[in-house]
Amino acid sequence: MIFFAEDFLWNGIREFIAHYHGERNHQGLDNRLIAPIERFAAKTGTIRRRQRLGGMLNYYYRDAA
């Protein structure tokens, strides 16, 4: 990534930290999240994708039916 201003750099860092702590599974934690969002895992419903950093980081989740 190329950052053209300090604000863009800090925004990129914030987005990465949010993804790393709240959306990325960690093998050292038995594939759990560090700080999970309090949601009940739905077993049915539409699969959605949340993009961060222009699609470089993706988080897939299931919408509640």
PQR file of N, CA, C, O and H, with PARSE charges and radii, in Angstrom:
ATOM      1  N   MET A   1       0.842  -1.175   0.000 -0.4000 1.5000
ATOM      2  CA  MET A   1       0.000   0.000   0.000 -0.0000 2.0000
ATOM      3  C   MET A   1       0.885   1.235   0.000  0.5500 1.7000
ATOM      4  O   MET A   1       1.966   1.245   0.588 -0.5500 1.4000
ATOM      5  N   ILE A   2       0.419   2.246  -0.652 -0.4000 1.5000
ATOM      6  CA  ILE A   2       1.117   3.521  -0.681 -0.0000 2.0000
ATOM      7  C   ILE A   2       0.226   4.535   0.027  0.5500 1.7000
ATOM      8  O   ILE A   2      -0.921   4.745  -0.366 -0.5500 1.4000
ATOM      9  H   ILE A   2      -0.459   2.238  -1.129  0.4000 1.0000
ATOM     10  N   PHE A   3       0.755   5.156   1.065 -0.4000 1.5000
ATOM     11  CA  PHE A   3       0.010   6.150   1.831 -0.0000 2.0000
ATOM     12  C   PHE A   3       0.500   7.530   1.434  0.5500 1.7000
ATOM     13  O   PHE A   3       1.702   7.793   1.427 -0.5500 1.4000
ATOM     14  H   PHE A   3       1.687   4.986   1.385  0.4000 1.0000
ATOM     15  N   PHE A   4      -0.437   8.410   1.102 -0.4000 1.5000
ATOM     16  CA  PHE A   4      -0.084   9.739   0.630 -0.0000 2.0000
ATOM     17  C   PHE A   4      -0.096  10.786   1.731  0.5500 1.7000
ATOM     18  O   PHE A   4       0.364  11.909   1.522 -0.5500 1.4000
ATOM     19  H   PHE A   4      -1.414   8.196   1.107  0.4000 1.0000
ATOM     20  N   ALA A   5      -0.608  10.440   2.880 -0.4000 1.5000
ATOM     21  CA  ALA A   5      -0.638  11.388   3.995 -0.0000 2.0000
ATOM     22  C   ALA A   5      -0.696  10.595   5.297  0.5500 1.7000
ATOM     23  O   ALA A   5      -1.064   9.420   5.306 -0.5500 1.4000
ATOM     24  H   ALA A   5      -0.982   9.528   3.050  0.4000 1.0000
ATOM     25  N   GLU A   6      -0.336  11.242   6.374 -0.4000 1.5000
ATOM     26  CA  GLU A   6      -0.316  10.585   7.674 -0.0000 2.0000
ATOM     27  C   GLU A   6      -1.706  10.100   8.082  0.5500 1.7000
ATOM     28  O   GLU A   6      -1.831   9.043   8.700 -0.5500 1.4000
ATOM     29  H   GLU A   6      -0.037  12.196   6.366  0.4000 1.0000
ATOM     30  N   ASP A   7      -2.739  10.850   7.747 -0.4000 1.5000
ATOM     31  CA  ASP A   7      -4.113  10.438   8.076 -0.0000 2.0000
ATOM     32  C   ASP A   7      -4.475   9.104   7.431  0.5500 1.7000
ATOM     33  O   ASP A   7      -5.134   8.271   8.054 -0.5500 1.4000
ATOM     34  H   ASP A   7      -2.637  11.709   7.245  0.4000 1.0000
ATOM     35  N   PHE A   8      -4.049   8.897   6.190 -0.4000 1.5000
ATOM     36  CA  PHE A   8      -4.323   7.638   5.500 -0.0000 2.0000
ATOM     37  C   PHE A   8      -3.600   6.482   6.180  0.5500 1.7000
ATOM     38  O   PHE A   8      -4.149   5.386   6.295 -0.5500 1.4000
ATOM     39  H   PHE A   8      -3.514   9.573   5.683  0.4000 1.0000
ATOM     40  N   LEU A   9      -2.377   6.720   6.628 -0.4000 1.5000
ATOM     41  CA  LEU A   9      -1.616   5.698   7.340 -0.0000 2.0000
ATOM     42  C   LEU A   9      -2.321   5.305   8.633  0.5500 1.7000
ATOM     43  O   LEU A   9      -2.492   4.116   8.905 -0.5500 1.4000
ATOM     44  H   LEU A   9      -1.931   7.610   6.535  0.4000 1.0000
ATOM     45  N   TRP A  10      -2.735   6.291   9.435 -0.4000 1.5000
ATOM     46  CA  TRP A  10      -3.399   5.989  10.711 -0.0000 2.0000
ATOM     47  C   TRP A  10      -4.740   5.296  10.492  0.5500 1.7000
ATOM     48  O   TRP A  10      -5.118   4.419  11.268 -0.5500 1.4000
ATOM     49  H   TRP A  10      -2.596   7.256   9.214  0.4000 1.0000
ATOM     50  N   ASN A  11      -5.454   5.680   9.449 -0.4000 1.5000
ATOM     51  CA  ASN A  11      -6.715   5.001   9.136 -0.0000 2.0000
ATOM     52  C   ASN A  11      -6.454   3.537   8.763  0.5500 1.7000
ATOM     53  O   ASN A  11      -7.190   2.649   9.191 -0.5500 1.4000
ATOM     54  H   ASN A  11      -5.147   6.392   8.818  0.4000 1.0000
ATOM     55  N   GLY A  12      -5.426   3.289   7.980 -0.4000 1.5000
ATOM     56  CA  GLY A  12      -5.077   1.924   7.619 -0.0000 2.0000
ATOM     57  C   GLY A  12      -4.698   1.088   8.833  0.5500 1.7000
ATOM     58  O   GLY A  12      -5.067  -0.084   8.921 -0.5500 1.4000
ATOM     59  H   GLY A  12      -4.828   4.011   7.632  0.4000 1.0000
ATOM     60  N   ILE A  13      -3.972   1.676   9.761 -0.4000 1.5000
ATOM     61  CA  ILE A  13      -3.595   0.971  10.993 -0.0000 2.0000
ATOM     62  C   ILE A  13      -4.826   0.654  11.822  0.5500 1.7000
ATOM     63  O   ILE A  13      -4.953  -0.459  12.331 -0.5500 1.4000
ATOM     64  H   ILE A  13      -3.672   2.628   9.690  0.4000 1.0000
ATOM     65  N   ARG A  14      -5.741   1.614  11.968 -0.4000 1.5000
ATOM     66  CA  ARG A  14      -6.978   1.375  12.731 -0.0000 2.0000
ATOM     67  C   ARG A  14      -7.809   0.258  12.114  0.5500 1.7000
ATOM     68  O   ARG A  14      -8.328  -0.598  12.830 -0.5500 1.4000
ATOM     69  H   ARG A  14      -5.637   2.518  11.554  0.4000 1.0000
ATOM     70  N   GLU A  15      -7.937   0.260  10.788 -0.4000 1.5000
ATOM     71  CA  GLU A  15      -8.711  -0.774  10.108 -0.0000 2.0000
ATOM     72  C   GLU A  15      -8.069  -2.147  10.292  0.5500 1.7000
ATOM     73  O   GLU A  15      -8.772  -3.132  10.520 -0.5500 1.4000
ATOM     74  H   GLU A  15      -7.515   0.955  10.206  0.4000 1.0000
ATOM     75  N   PHE A  16      -6.737  -2.222  10.193 -0.4000 1.5000
ATOM     76  CA  PHE A  16      -6.057  -3.498  10.364 -0.0000 2.0000
ATOM     77  C   PHE A  16      -6.221  -4.014  11.792  0.5500 1.7000
ATOM     78  O   PHE A  16      -6.474  -5.202  11.989 -0.5500 1.4000
ATOM     79  H   PHE A  16      -6.166  -1.423  10.007  0.4000 1.0000
ATOM     80  N   ILE A  17      -6.082  -3.150  12.781 -0.4000 1.5000
ATOM     81  CA  ILE A  17      -6.229  -3.570  14.177 -0.0000 2.0000
ATOM     82  C   ILE A  17      -7.648  -4.064  14.441  0.5500 1.7000
ATOM     83  O   ILE A  17      -7.831  -5.068  15.129 -0.5500 1.4000
ATOM     84  H   ILE A  17      -5.876  -2.184  12.621  0.4000 1.0000
ATOM     85  N   ALA A  18      -8.649  -3.378  13.909 -0.4000 1.5000
ATOM     86  CA  ALA A  18     -10.043  -3.810  14.082 -0.0000 2.0000
ATOM     87  C   ALA A  18     -10.241  -5.200  13.466  0.5500 1.7000
ATOM     88  O   ALA A  18     -10.905  -6.053  14.055 -0.5500 1.4000
ATOM     89  H   ALA A  18      -8.500  -2.562  13.351  0.4000 1.0000
ATOM     90  N   HIS A  19      -9.673  -5.421  12.302 -0.4000 1.5000
ATOM     91  CA  HIS A  19      -9.782  -6.727  11.647 -0.0000 2.0000
ATOM     92  C   HIS A  19      -9.025  -7.791  12.441  0.5500 1.7000
ATOM     93  O   HIS A  19      -9.545  -8.885  12.661 -0.5500 1.4000
ATOM     94  H   HIS A  19      -9.133  -4.728  11.823  0.4000 1.0000
ATOM     95  N   TYR A  20      -7.817  -7.483  12.867 -0.4000 1.5000
ATOM     96  CA  TYR A  20      -6.976  -8.447  13.570 -0.0000 2.0000
ATOM     97  C   TYR A  20      -7.593  -8.895  14.889  0.5500 1.7000
ATOM     98  O   TYR A  20      -7.561 -10.081  15.217 -0.5500 1.4000
ATOM     99  H   TYR A  20      -7.394  -6.594  12.689  0.4000 1.0000
ATOM    100  N   HIS A  21      -8.149  -7.963  15.644 -0.4000 1.5000
ATOM    101  CA  HIS A  21      -8.688  -8.296  16.960 -0.0000 2.0000
ATOM    102  C   HIS A  21     -10.134  -8.791  16.923  0.5500 1.7000
ATOM    103  O   HIS A  21     -10.525  -9.572  17.791 -0.5500 1.4000
ATOM    104  H   HIS A  21      -8.174  -7.000  15.378  0.4000 1.0000
ATOM    105  N   GLY A  22     -10.929  -8.370  15.962 -0.4000 1.5000
ATOM    106  CA  GLY A  22     -12.344  -8.689  15.998 -0.0000 2.0000
ATOM    107  C   GLY A  22     -12.864  -9.597  14.902  0.5500 1.7000
ATOM    108  O   GLY A  22     -13.983 -10.099  15.004 -0.5500 1.4000
ATOM    109  H   GLY A  22     -10.612  -7.736  15.257  0.4000 1.0000
ATOM    110  N   GLU A  23     -12.069  -9.824  13.840 -0.4000 1.5000
ATOM    111  CA  GLU A  23     -12.604 -10.571  12.704 -0.0000 2.0000
ATOM    112  C   GLU A  23     -11.711 -11.720  12.235  0.5500 1.7000
ATOM    113  O   GLU A  23     -12.167 -12.584  11.486 -0.5500 1.4000
ATOM    114  H   GLU A  23     -11.160  -9.416  13.758  0.4000 1.0000
ATOM    115  N   ARG A  24     -10.478 -11.744  12.654 -0.4000 1.5000
ATOM    116  CA  ARG A  24      -9.530 -12.754  12.164 -0.0000 2.0000
ATOM    117  C   ARG A  24      -9.391 -13.882  13.173  0.5500 1.7000
ATOM    118  O   ARG A  24      -9.124 -13.637  14.349 -0.5500 1.4000
ATOM    119  H   ARG A  24     -10.107 -11.042  13.262  0.4000 1.0000
ATOM    120  N   ASN A  25      -9.573 -15.126  12.714 -0.4000 1.5000
ATOM    121  CA  ASN A  25      -9.385 -16.286  13.583 -0.0000 2.0000
ATOM    122  C   ASN A  25      -7.903 -16.471  13.879  0.5500 1.7000
ATOM    123  O   ASN A  25      -7.053 -16.223  13.024 -0.5500 1.4000
ATOM    124  H   ASN A  25      -9.789 -15.325  11.758  0.4000 1.0000
ATOM    125  N   HIS A  26      -7.600 -16.910  15.102 -0.4000 1.5000
ATOM    126  CA  HIS A  26      -6.215 -17.097  15.523 -0.0000 2.0000
ATOM    127  C   HIS A  26      -5.975 -18.556  15.873  0.5500 1.7000
ATOM    128  O   HIS A  26      -6.643 -19.107  16.748 -0.5500 1.4000
ATOM    129  H   HIS A  26      -8.290 -17.111  15.797  0.4000 1.0000
ATOM    130  N   GLN A  27      -5.024 -19.182  15.193 -0.4000 1.5000
ATOM    131  CA  GLN A  27      -4.755 -20.595  15.417 -0.0000 2.0000
ATOM    132  C   GLN A  27      -4.294 -20.867  16.841  0.5500 1.7000
ATOM    133  O   GLN A  27      -4.626 -21.914  17.397 -0.5500 1.4000
ATOM    134  H   GLN A  27      -4.482 -18.734  14.482  0.4000 1.0000
ATOM    135  N   GLY A  28      -3.543 -19.964  17.444 -0.4000 1.5000
ATOM    136  CA  GLY A  28      -3.076 -20.149  18.810 -0.0000 2.0000
ATOM    137  C   GLY A  28      -4.194 -20.119  19.836  0.5500 1.7000
ATOM    138  O   GLY A  28      -3.991 -20.518  20.983 -0.5500 1.4000
ATOM    139  H   GLY A  28      -3.273 -19.114  16.993  0.4000 1.0000
ATOM    140  N   LEU A  29      -5.370 -19.651  19.443 -0.4000 1.5000
ATOM    141  CA  LEU A  29      -6.540 -19.590  20.331 -0.0000 2.0000
ATOM    142  C   LEU A  29      -7.604 -20.580  19.877  0.5500 1.7000
ATOM    143  O   LEU A  29      -8.793 -20.349  20.096 -0.5500 1.4000
ATOM    144  H   LEU A  29      -5.535 -19.327  18.511  0.4000 1.0000
ATOM    145  N   ASP A  30      -7.196 -21.674  19.251 -0.4000 1.5000
ATOM    146  CA  ASP A  30      -8.130 -22.678  18.723 -0.0000 2.0000
ATOM    147  C   ASP A  30      -9.108 -22.078  17.717  0.5500 1.7000
ATOM    148  O   ASP A  30     -10.302 -22.379  17.738 -0.5500 1.4000
ATOM    149  H   ASP A  30      -6.230 -21.861  19.074  0.4000 1.0000
ATOM    150  N   ASN A  31      -8.587 -21.228  16.840 -0.4000 1.5000
ATOM    151  CA  ASN A  31      -9.357 -20.557  15.784 -0.0000 2.0000
ATOM    152  C   ASN A  31     -10.490 -19.683  16.320  0.5500 1.7000
ATOM    153  O   ASN A  31     -11.525 -19.538  15.670 -0.5500 1.4000
ATOM    154  H   ASN A  31      -7.617 -20.984  16.823  0.4000 1.0000
ATOM    155  N   ARG A  32     -10.299 -19.114  17.476 -0.4000 1.5000
ATOM    156  CA  ARG A  32     -11.258 -18.155  18.035 -0.0000 2.0000
ATOM    157  C   ARG A  32     -10.765 -16.741  17.766  0.5500 1.7000
ATOM    158  O   ARG A  32      -9.618 -16.528  17.375 -0.5500 1.4000
ATOM    159  H   ARG A  32      -9.458 -19.232  18.004  0.4000 1.0000
ATOM    160  N   LEU A  33     -11.653 -15.786  17.983 -0.4000 1.5000
ATOM    161  CA  LEU A  33     -11.315 -14.381  17.838 -0.0000 2.0000
ATOM    162  C   LEU A  33     -10.760 -13.846  19.149  0.5500 1.7000
ATOM    163  O   LEU A  33     -11.113 -14.340  20.219 -0.5500 1.4000
ATOM    164  H   LEU A  33     -12.585 -15.959  18.300  0.4000 1.0000
ATOM    165  N   ILE A  34      -9.889 -12.835  19.075 -0.4000 1.5000
ATOM    166  CA  ILE A  34      -9.350 -12.218  20.288 -0.0000 2.0000
ATOM    167  C   ILE A  34     -10.451 -11.465  21.022  0.5500 1.7000
ATOM    168  O   ILE A  34     -10.634 -11.647  22.225 -0.5500 1.4000
ATOM    169  H   ILE A  34      -9.603 -12.434  18.205  0.4000 1.0000
ATOM    170  N   ALA A  35     -11.174 -10.630  20.312 -0.4000 1.5000
ATOM    171  CA  ALA A  35     -12.253  -9.834  20.904 -0.0000 2.0000
ATOM    172  C   ALA A  35     -13.496  -9.981  20.031  0.5500 1.7000
ATOM    173  O   ALA A  35     -13.781  -9.105  19.215 -0.5500 1.4000
ATOM    174  H   ALA A  35     -11.025 -10.482  19.334  0.4000 1.0000
ATOM    175  N   PRO A  36     -14.246 -11.082  20.191 -0.5600 1.5000
ATOM    176  CA  PRO A  36     -15.385 -11.311  19.298  0.2800 2.0000
ATOM    177  C   PRO A  36     -16.503 -10.289  19.512  0.5500 1.7000
ATOM    178  O   PRO A  36     -16.733  -9.808  20.621 -0.5500 1.4000
ATOM    179  N   ILE A  37     -17.177  -9.979  18.426 -0.4000 1.5000
ATOM    180  CA  ILE A  37     -18.368  -9.135  18.493 -0.0000 2.0000
ATOM    181  C   ILE A  37     -19.477  -9.993  19.073  0.5500 1.7000
ATOM    182  O   ILE A  37     -19.658 -11.137  18.656 -0.5500 1.4000
ATOM    183  H   ILE A  37     -16.991 -10.370  17.525  0.4000 1.0000
ATOM    184  N   GLU A  38     -20.207  -9.465  20.009 -0.4000 1.5000
ATOM    185  CA  GLU A  38     -21.256 -10.240  20.673 -0.0000 2.0000
ATOM    186  C   GLU A  38     -22.422 -10.468  19.722  0.5500 1.7000
ATOM    187  O   GLU A  38     -23.335  -9.648  19.633 -0.5500 1.4000
ATOM    188  H   GLU A  38     -20.060  -8.536  20.347  0.4000 1.0000
ATOM    189  N   ARG A  39     -22.380 -11.589  19.015 -0.4000 1.5000
ATOM    190  CA  ARG A  39     -23.456 -12.003  18.120 -0.0000 2.0000
ATOM    191  C   ARG A  39     -23.638 -13.497  18.284  0.5500 1.7000
ATOM    192  O   ARG A  39     -22.708 -14.224  18.632 -0.5500 1.4000
ATOM    193  H   ARG A  39     -21.638 -12.256  19.088  0.4000 1.0000
ATOM    194  N   PHE A  40     -24.834 -13.930  18.031 -0.4000 1.5000
ATOM    195  CA  PHE A  40     -25.082 -15.364  18.022 -0.0000 2.0000
ATOM    196  C   PHE A  40     -24.812 -15.859  16.612  0.5500 1.7000
ATOM    197  O   PHE A  40     -25.267 -15.260  15.638 -0.5500 1.4000
ATOM    198  H   PHE A  40     -25.590 -13.340  17.748  0.4000 1.0000
ATOM    199  N   ALA A  41     -24.083 -16.934  16.509 -0.4000 1.5000
ATOM    200  CA  ALA A  41     -23.755 -17.481  15.189 -0.0000 2.0000
ATOM    201  C   ALA A  41     -25.002 -18.103  14.569  0.5500 1.7000
ATOM    202  O   ALA A  41     -25.583 -19.041  15.115 -0.5500 1.4000
ATOM    203  H   ALA A  41     -23.713 -17.421  17.301  0.4000 1.0000
ATOM    204  N   ALA A  42     -25.395 -17.570  13.433 -0.4000 1.5000
ATOM    205  CA  ALA A  42     -26.559 -18.098  12.723 -0.0000 2.0000
ATOM    206  C   ALA A  42     -26.122 -19.288  11.875  0.5500 1.7000
ATOM    207  O   ALA A  42     -25.033 -19.282  11.302 -0.5500 1.4000
ATOM    208  H   ALA A  42     -24.923 -16.808  12.990  0.4000 1.0000
ATOM    209  N   LYS A  43     -26.965 -20.296  11.797 -0.4000 1.5000
ATOM    210  CA  LYS A  43     -26.656 -21.466  10.982 -0.0000 2.0000
ATOM    211  C   LYS A  43     -27.322 -21.396   9.619  0.5500 1.7000
ATOM    212  O   LYS A  43     -26.991 -22.168   8.719 -0.5500 1.4000
ATOM    213  H   LYS A  43     -27.851 -20.301  12.262  0.4000 1.0000
ATOM    214  N   THR A  44     -28.261 -20.470   9.466 -0.4000 1.5000
ATOM    215  CA  THR A  44     -28.906 -20.265   8.176 -0.0000 2.0000
ATOM    216  C   THR A  44     -28.917 -18.769   7.888  0.5500 1.7000
ATOM    217  O   THR A  44     -28.772 -17.946   8.791 -0.5500 1.4000
ATOM    218  H   THR A  44     -28.531 -19.842  10.196  0.4000 1.0000
ATOM    219  N   GLY A  45     -29.086 -18.443   6.651 -0.4000 1.5000
ATOM    220  CA  GLY A  45     -29.145 -17.041   6.257 -0.0000 2.0000
ATOM    221  C   GLY A  45     -28.119 -16.736   5.178  0.5500 1.7000
ATOM    222  O   GLY A  45     -27.307 -17.587   4.816 -0.5500 1.4000
ATOM    223  H   GLY A  45     -29.204 -19.112   5.917  0.4000 1.0000
ATOM    224  N   THR A  46     -28.167 -15.536   4.683 -0.4000 1.5000
ATOM    225  CA  THR A  46     -27.282 -15.096   3.613 -0.0000 2.0000
ATOM    226  C   THR A  46     -25.878 -14.854   4.149  0.5500 1.7000
ATOM    227  O   THR A  46     -25.702 -14.274   5.220 -0.5500 1.4000
ATOM    228  H   THR A  46     -28.826 -14.845   4.977  0.4000 1.0000
ATOM    229  N   ILE A  47     -24.883 -15.304   3.394 -0.4000 1.5000
ATOM    230  CA  ILE A  47     -23.498 -15.040   3.772 -0.0000 2.0000
ATOM    231  C   ILE A  47     -23.123 -13.672   3.240  0.5500 1.7000
ATOM    232  O   ILE A  47     -23.328 -13.370   2.065 -0.5500 1.4000
ATOM    233  H   ILE A  47     -25.026 -15.776   2.524  0.4000 1.0000
ATOM    234  N   ARG A  48     -22.574 -12.851   4.115 -0.4000 1.5000
ATOM    235  CA  ARG A  48     -22.189 -11.480   3.771 -0.0000 2.0000
ATOM    236  C   ARG A  48     -20.679 -11.328   3.907  0.5500 1.7000
ATOM    237  O   ARG A  48     -20.014 -12.126   4.568 -0.5500 1.4000
ATOM    238  H   ARG A  48     -22.408 -13.097   5.070  0.4000 1.0000
ATOM    239  N   ARG A  49     -20.159 -10.297   3.274 -0.4000 1.5000
ATOM    240  CA  ARG A  49     -18.731  -9.990   3.365 -0.0000 2.0000
ATOM    241  C   ARG A  49     -18.559  -8.539   3.784  0.5500 1.7000
ATOM    242  O   ARG A  49     -19.184  -7.637   3.225 -0.5500 1.4000
ATOM    243  H   ARG A  49     -20.699  -9.649   2.736  0.4000 1.0000
ATOM    244  N   ARG A  50     -17.706  -8.329   4.774 -0.4000 1.5000
ATOM    245  CA  ARG A  50     -17.332  -6.974   5.177 -0.0000 2.0000
ATOM    246  C   ARG A  50     -15.910  -6.748   4.672  0.5500 1.7000
ATOM    247  O   ARG A  50     -15.011  -7.534   4.970 -0.5500 1.4000
ATOM    248  H   ARG A  50     -17.198  -9.062   5.228  0.4000 1.0000
ATOM    249  N   GLN A  51     -15.707  -5.674   3.910 -0.4000 1.5000
ATOM    250  CA  GLN A  51     -14.397  -5.362   3.360 -0.0000 2.0000
ATOM    251  C   GLN A  51     -13.748  -4.245   4.160  0.5500 1.7000
ATOM    252  O   GLN A  51     -14.412  -3.308   4.602 -0.5500 1.4000
ATOM    253  H   GLN A  51     -16.437  -5.036   3.668  0.4000 1.0000
ATOM    254  N   ARG A  52     -12.461  -4.359   4.335 -0.4000 1.5000
ATOM    255  CA  ARG A  52     -11.662  -3.301   4.941 -0.0000 2.0000
ATOM    256  C   ARG A  52     -10.466  -3.045   4.036  0.5500 1.7000
ATOM    257  O   ARG A  52     -10.001  -3.944   3.335 -0.5500 1.4000
ATOM    258  H   ARG A  52     -11.921  -5.120   3.976  0.4000 1.0000
ATOM    259  N   LEU A  53      -9.986  -1.843   4.057 -0.4000 1.5000
ATOM    260  CA  LEU A  53      -8.830  -1.421   3.268 -0.0000 2.0000
ATOM    261  C   LEU A  53      -9.019  -1.728   1.789  0.5500 1.7000
ATOM    262  O   LEU A  53      -8.143  -2.298   1.139 -0.5500 1.4000
ATOM    263  H   LEU A  53     -10.364  -1.113   4.627  0.4000 1.0000
ATOM    264  N   GLY A  54     -10.159  -1.345   1.281 -0.4000 1.5000
ATOM    265  CA  GLY A  54     -10.429  -1.484  -0.147 -0.0000 2.0000
ATOM    266  C   GLY A  54     -10.523  -2.916  -0.630  0.5500 1.7000
ATOM    267  O   GLY A  54     -10.270  -3.186  -1.804 -0.5500 1.4000
ATOM    268  H   GLY A  54     -10.871  -0.882   1.809  0.4000 1.0000
ATOM    269  N   GLY A  55     -10.881  -3.839   0.249 -0.4000 1.5000
ATOM    270  CA  GLY A  55     -11.030  -5.235  -0.126 -0.0000 2.0000
ATOM    271  C   GLY A  55      -9.798  -6.083   0.155  0.5500 1.7000
ATOM    272  O   GLY A  55      -9.802  -7.279  -0.134 -0.5500 1.4000
ATOM    273  H   GLY A  55     -11.087  -3.619   1.202  0.4000 1.0000
ATOM    274  N   MET A  56      -8.742  -5.491   0.712 -0.4000 1.5000
ATOM    275  CA  MET A  56      -7.550  -6.279   1.043 -0.0000 2.0000
ATOM    276  C   MET A  56      -7.806  -7.198   2.233  0.5500 1.7000
ATOM    277  O   MET A  56      -7.220  -8.277   2.324 -0.5500 1.4000
ATOM    278  H   MET A  56      -8.738  -4.519   0.947  0.4000 1.0000
ATOM    279  N   LEU A  57      -8.674  -6.776   3.140 -0.4000 1.5000
ATOM    280  CA  LEU A  57      -9.064  -7.588   4.289 -0.0000 2.0000
ATOM    281  C   LEU A  57     -10.551  -7.866   4.173  0.5500 1.7000
ATOM    282  O   LEU A  57     -11.344  -6.939   4.005 -0.5500 1.4000
ATOM    283  H   LEU A  57      -9.150  -5.900   3.067  0.4000 1.0000
ATOM    284  N   ASN A  58     -10.936  -9.124   4.261 -0.4000 1.5000
ATOM    285  CA  ASN A  58     -12.336  -9.505   4.139 -0.0000 2.0000
ATOM    286  C   ASN A  58     -12.754 -10.319   5.346  0.5500 1.7000
ATOM    287  O   ASN A  58     -11.977 -11.107   5.885 -0.5500 1.4000
ATOM    288  H   ASN A  58     -10.292  -9.877   4.398  0.4000 1.0000
ATOM    289  N   TYR A  59     -13.997 -10.116   5.763 -0.4000 1.5000
ATOM    290  CA  TYR A  59     -14.580 -10.864   6.877 -0.0000 2.0000
ATOM    291  C   TYR A  59     -15.930 -11.364   6.419  0.5500 1.7000
ATOM    292  O   TYR A  59     -16.786 -10.573   6.023 -0.5500 1.4000
ATOM    293  H   TYR A  59     -14.628  -9.476   5.326  0.4000 1.0000
ATOM    294  N   TYR A  60     -16.131 -12.673   6.469 -0.4000 1.5000
ATOM    295  CA  TYR A  60     -17.367 -13.284   6.029 -0.0000 2.0000
ATOM    296  C   TYR A  60     -18.183 -13.676   7.245  0.5500 1.7000
ATOM    297  O   TYR A  60     -17.651 -14.222   8.211 -0.5500 1.4000
ATOM    298  H   TYR A  60     -15.436 -13.315   6.791  0.4000 1.0000
ATOM    299  N   TYR A  61     -19.482 -13.393   7.194 -0.4000 1.5000
ATOM    300  CA  TYR A  61     -20.361 -13.734   8.285 -0.0000 2.0000
ATOM    301  C   TYR A  61     -21.731 -14.062   7.716  0.5500 1.7000
ATOM    302  O   TYR A  61     -22.038 -13.740   6.569 -0.5500 1.4000
ATOM    303  H   TYR A  61     -19.914 -12.949   6.409  0.4000 1.0000
ATOM    304  N   ARG A  62     -22.538 -14.702   8.530 -0.4000 1.5000
ATOM    305  CA  ARG A  62     -23.878 -15.096   8.083 -0.0000 2.0000
ATOM    306  C   ARG A  62     -24.902 -14.159   8.716  0.5500 1.7000
ATOM    307  O   ARG A  62     -24.917 -13.962   9.931 -0.5500 1.4000
ATOM    308  H   ARG A  62     -22.288 -14.964   9.462  0.4000 1.0000
ATOM    309  N   ASP A  63     -25.751 -13.590   7.874 -0.4000 1.5000
ATOM    310  CA  ASP A  63     -26.837 -12.737   8.347 -0.0000 2.0000
ATOM    311  C   ASP A  63     -27.867 -13.559   9.118  0.5500 1.7000
ATOM    312  O   ASP A  63     -28.153 -14.700   8.754 -0.5500 1.4000
ATOM    313  H   ASP A  63     -25.739 -13.750   6.887  0.4000 1.0000
ATOM    314  N   ALA A  64     -28.417 -12.989  10.169 -0.4000 1.5000
ATOM    315  CA  ALA A  64     -29.479 -13.681  10.901 -0.0000 2.0000
ATOM    316  C   ALA A  64     -30.693 -13.788   9.994  0.5500 1.7000
ATOM    317  O   ALA A  64     -31.068 -12.823   9.328 -0.5500 1.4000
ATOM    318  H   ALA A  64     -28.185 -12.062  10.465  0.4000 1.0000
ATOM    319  N   ALA A  65     -31.292 -14.943   9.972 -0.4000 1.5000
ATOM    320  CA  ALA A  65     -32.436 -15.184   9.084 -0.0000 2.0000
ATOM    321  C   ALA A  65     -33.701 -14.590   9.613  0.5500 1.7000
ATOM    322  O   ALA A  65     -34.750 -14.708   8.980 -0.5500 1.4000
ATOM    323  H   ALA A  65     -30.987 -15.727  10.513  0.4000 1.0000
TER
END
